[in-house]
Amino acid sequence: MSVFVFCTSRQVTPELVRDLDEHCGKVSNWPNINFFSPARHDPQHVQKGIKEPSETSPDYTVDHFEGTSDAQLRQLFLERFIASGLFPQFDDGYFAVLDERSVRDRTVVFHLHHLADPMDEDCHHYVWSSWRVRFEDAYFLAEGLMSLAVTDEVYVEHGHRFVDEDGILHPRMALNGVSGLRVREDGERICAICSASRGNS
């Protein structure tokens, strides 16, 4: 699975995207996977992601979306990229953003598209949530967002409790604080554990 990353500052370079990807490699089981792929103005130019461990060098070419608002990025994500059907191996529920602040403090913003009330079977209204995390927590949060249980019960409902004074979410603290599960610092997979926990509740 790969994730789109939009670069909204001219200061964001391919090297910064590589740095983000390398932080993911430190905690994932596939150290050579191209987990983040920079969004391009022409979707046809987006690297489609690497499905298996590979020696192929990822393409971190950056197109800048400077001056694009959050609302516009979200619309682009849904209408230009997801609706195109060109990217079945990309997650269609969230994307990431590297902005001017990312250059200074190595943080990345995740935007999640989710049901307003996931517990209501009749709810068909979608809303957006967003969190800023440090590079070293990006892969951990991304894995959590692949699980509905983690997404709904931890980050959407209680994530605000674990945002520090700098506006940065600490996803490991959130998972521990809400579910009571102890999370290893190497970022081991927790989605299946939490899904099972929800099913037994």
C-alpha positions in Angstrom: 0.0 0.0 0.0 1.2 3.5 -0.8 0.2 7.0 0.3 0.0 10.2 -1.7 2.0 13.1 -0.3 1.2 16.6 -1.4 4.1 19.2 -1.2 2.7 22.6 -0.6 5.9 24.6 -0.1 8.7 25.5 -2.5 11.0 24.6 0.3 10.0 20.9 0.2 12.6 18.9 -1.8 12.8 15.3 -3.0 15.4 14.8 -0.2 12.7 15.7 2.4 10.3 13.1 0.9 13.1 10.6 0.9 13.8 11.4 4.6 10.2 10.8 5.4 10.2 7.5 3.5 13.4 6.4 5.2 11.9 6.9 8.6 9.1 4.6 7.5 11.7 2.0 6.4 13.2 2.0 9.9 10.0 0.6 11.4 8.4 -1.4 8.5 9.2 -4.9 7.5 9.9 -3.8 3.9 12.8 -1.3 4.2 12.9 -0.6 0.4 9.2 0.0 -0.1 8.2 3.3 -1.6 5.5 4.1 1.0 5.1 7.8 0.2 4.7 8.9 -3.4 4.7 12.6 -4.2 1.5 13.7 -5.9 2.0 15.2 -9.4 -0.1 17.8 -11.3 -0.5 15.1 -14.0 -1.6 11.9 -12.2 0.0 9.9 -15.0 3.4 10.9 -13.7 2.9 9.6 -10.2 5.1 6.6 -9.4 2.6 3.8 -8.9 4.4 2.5 -5.8 6.4 -0.6 -5.1 4.3 -3.6 -4.2 7.2 -5.7 -2.9 10.7 -5.2 -1.5 12.8 -4.0 -4.4 16.2 -2.5 -5.2 14.5 -0.1 -7.5 15.2 3.5 -6.5 11.9 5.3 -5.7 11.0 8.4 -7.7 10.8 11.3 -5.3 10.3 14.0 -8.0 8.3 16.8 -6.4 5.5 18.9 -7.9 4.6 21.9 -5.7 1.0 22.6 -4.8 2.0 26.0 -3.3 -1.0 28.1 -2.3 -3.5 25.2 -2.4 -5.8 25.2 0.6 -6.7 22.1 2.6 -10.1 22.1 1.0 -8.6 22.2 -2.5 -6.1 19.4 -1.7 -8.9 17.2 -0.4 -11.0 17.8 -3.5 -7.9 17.1 -5.7 -7.3 13.9 -3.8 -10.8 12.6 -4.3 -11.6 13.8 -7.8 -8.3 13.8 -9.6 -6.5 10.9 -8.0 -8.9 8.4 -6.3 -11.8 8.8 -8.8 -9.4 8.2 -11.7 -9.1 4.6 -10.8 -5.4 4.7 -11.7 -4.1 3.9 -8.2 -5.6 0.7 -6.8 -2.5 0.1 -4.7 -2.8 3.5 -2.9 -4.9 4.0 0.2 -8.1 5.8 -0.8 -9.0 7.1 2.6 -6.2 9.5 3.5 -3.2 11.4 2.2 -0.3 13.3 3.6 1.1 16.8 3.3 4.6 18.2 3.6 4.4 22.0 4.2 6.7 24.8 5.2 6.7 23.6 8.8 7.7 20.1 7.7 11.0 21.6 6.5 11.7 23.1 9.9 10.6 20.3 12.3 10.3 17.1 10.2 6.6 16.7 10.7 3.9 15.6 8.2 0.1 16.2 8.2 -2.3 13.3 7.5 -5.8 14.1 6.2 -8.4 11.4 6.7 -11.8 11.0 4.9 -14.2 9.1 7.1 -17.8 8.6 8.0 -19.2 11.2 10.4 -20.7 8.5 12.6 -19.1 5.1 11.8 -21.3 3.4 14.4 -24.5 4.4 12.5 -25.2 2.0 9.7 -27.5 4.6 8.0 -24.8 7.3 8.1 -23.5 8.2 4.6 -22.0 11.6 5.4 -18.3 11.9 5.2 -16.1 14.4 7.0 -12.4 15.1 7.2 -10.0 14.9 10.2 -6.3 15.8 10.2 -3.3 15.3 12.5 0.3 16.4 12.4 2.9 13.8 13.5 6.7 13.6 13.5 8.4 11.7 10.8 9.3 8.9 13.2 5.6 8.4 13.9 4.3 8.7 10.3 4.4 5.0 9.5 2.8 4.0 12.8 -0.1 6.4 12.3 -0.5 5.2 8.7 -0.8 1.6 9.8 -3.3 2.6 12.4 -5.5 4.4 9.8 -5.7 1.2 7.8 -7.8 -0.3 10.7 -11.3 1.0 11.2 -11.2 0.0 14.9 -8.0 2.1 15.5 -9.2 5.0 13.3 -12.7 5.3 14.9 -12.0 4.4 18.5 -8.6 5.9 19.0 -7.7 8.8 16.6 -11.1 10.2 15.5 -12.8 10.0 18.9 -9.8 10.6 21.3 -6.9 11.8 19.2 -7.3 15.4 20.4 -6.3 14.3 23.9 -2.9 13.3 22.8 -2.0 16.5 20.8 0.8 18.5 22.5 1.2 22.2 22.8 2.9 22.3 19.4 -0.1 20.7 17.7 1.6 17.4 17.2 -0.3 14.1 17.7 1.6 11.3 19.6 -0.1 8.2 18.1 1.6 5.7 20.3 0.5 7.5 23.4 -3.0 7.7 22.0 -3.2 4.0 21.3 -1.8 3.1 24.7 -4.1 5.7 26.5 -7.3 4.6 24.8 -6.9 0.9 24.3 -4.6 0.1 27.2 -2.4 -1.9 24.8 1.4 -1.6 25.2 3.0 -0.5 21.9 6.5 -1.5 21.0 8.8 1.4 20.0 9.8 -0.3 16.8 6.3 0.2 15.5 5.2 -3.4 15.2 1.8 -4.0 13.5 -1.1 -3.3 15.9 -4.1 -3.1 13.6 -5.0 -6.8 13.8 -4.7 -6.7 17.6 -7.0 -3.7 17.9 -9.6 -5.2 15.5 -9.7 -8.4 17.5 -10.0 -6.3 20.7 -13.0 -4.5 19.3 -14.6 -7.7 18.2 -14.3 -9.1 21.8 -15.8 -6.1 23.5 
